[in-house]
Amino acid sequence: MPALWIAHVTVTDEEAYGKYAKLAGPAIAKHGGHFIARGGRYVQLEGKDRPRNVVAKFPSVQAAETCYHSPEYQEALSHARNASERELLVVEIDE
């Protein structure tokens, strides 16, 4: 079943996070993911407000997890770790 990778982010260092974004997109695409929302208009109804929200669709939870643990994504993530506060989850969707 397909899955959504959902990230809620507050960027604290734009330059470093830009390096993350440049590398993360190709890593996500390599594992069958594609973006369906990136930083667009949103309404915070509950919980911690994070001004950047990203949703990518993957063929499966396993594909999203494989992407996350891949060398390519981990290299990208090394730029985001000290440049942002983030929550990231993957949820299976019923289509």
C-alpha positions in Angstrom: 0.0 0.0 0.0 1.2 3.5 -0.7 2.5 5.7 2.2 2.9 9.3 3.0 6.1 10.8 4.4 5.0 13.8 6.4 7.5 16.3 7.8 6.8 19.4 10.0 9.8 21.7 10.1 11.1 24.9 11.6 14.2 26.0 9.8 16.8 27.6 12.0 19.6 27.9 9.5 18.4 28.7 5.9 21.8 28.1 4.2 22.5 24.7 5.8 18.8 23.6 5.3 19.1 24.6 1.6 21.9 22.1 1.3 19.6 19.5 2.8 16.8 20.3 0.4 19.1 20.1 -2.6 20.2 16.6 -1.7 16.9 15.3 -0.2 14.8 15.7 -3.4 16.9 13.4 -5.5 17.2 10.8 -2.7 13.4 10.7 -2.3 12.9 10.4 -6.0 15.5 7.6 -6.2 13.3 5.6 -3.8 10.1 6.1 -5.7 8.9 9.1 -3.7 7.4 12.3 -5.1 6.3 15.5 -3.4 2.6 16.3 -3.2 3.1 19.3 -0.8 6.1 21.4 0.0 5.9 24.5 2.2 2.6 25.7 0.8 -0.2 27.5 2.6 -1.4 25.6 5.7 -3.7 26.1 8.7 -2.4 24.9 12.1 -5.4 23.5 14.0 -3.6 21.6 16.9 -0.2 20.9 18.2 3.2 22.6 17.6 3.2 25.1 14.7 5.9 24.4 12.2 6.0 26.8 9.3 7.3 24.3 6.7 5.3 21.2 6.0 6.2 18.6 3.4 4.4 15.6 2.2 5.8 13.0 -0.2 4.1 9.9 -1.5 6.0 6.6 -1.7 5.0 3.2 -3.1 5.0 1.7 0.4 6.1 2.3 4.1 9.1 0.1 3.4 10.2 2.3 0.4 9.9 5.4 2.6 11.9 3.7 5.4 14.5 2.5 2.9 14.9 6.0 1.6 15.3 7.5 5.1 18.1 5.0 6.0 19.8 5.3 2.6 23.3 6.8 2.3 21.9 9.5 0.0 19.2 10.7 2.4 21.5 10.4 5.4 24.0 12.7 3.7 21.2 15.2 3.1 19.9 14.8 6.7 23.4 15.7 8.0 22.8 19.2 6.8 19.3 19.5 8.4 20.1 18.1 11.9 21.6 21.4 13.2 19.6 23.6 10.9 16.1 22.7 11.9 13.6 21.3 14.4 11.6 18.6 12.7 9.1 15.9 13.2 8.9 13.2 10.5 6.5 10.3 10.2 5.4 7.8 7.6 1.8 6.6 7.4 0.3 4.0 5.2 -2.6 5.2 3.1 -5.7 3.2 2.1 -6.4 3.9 -1.5 
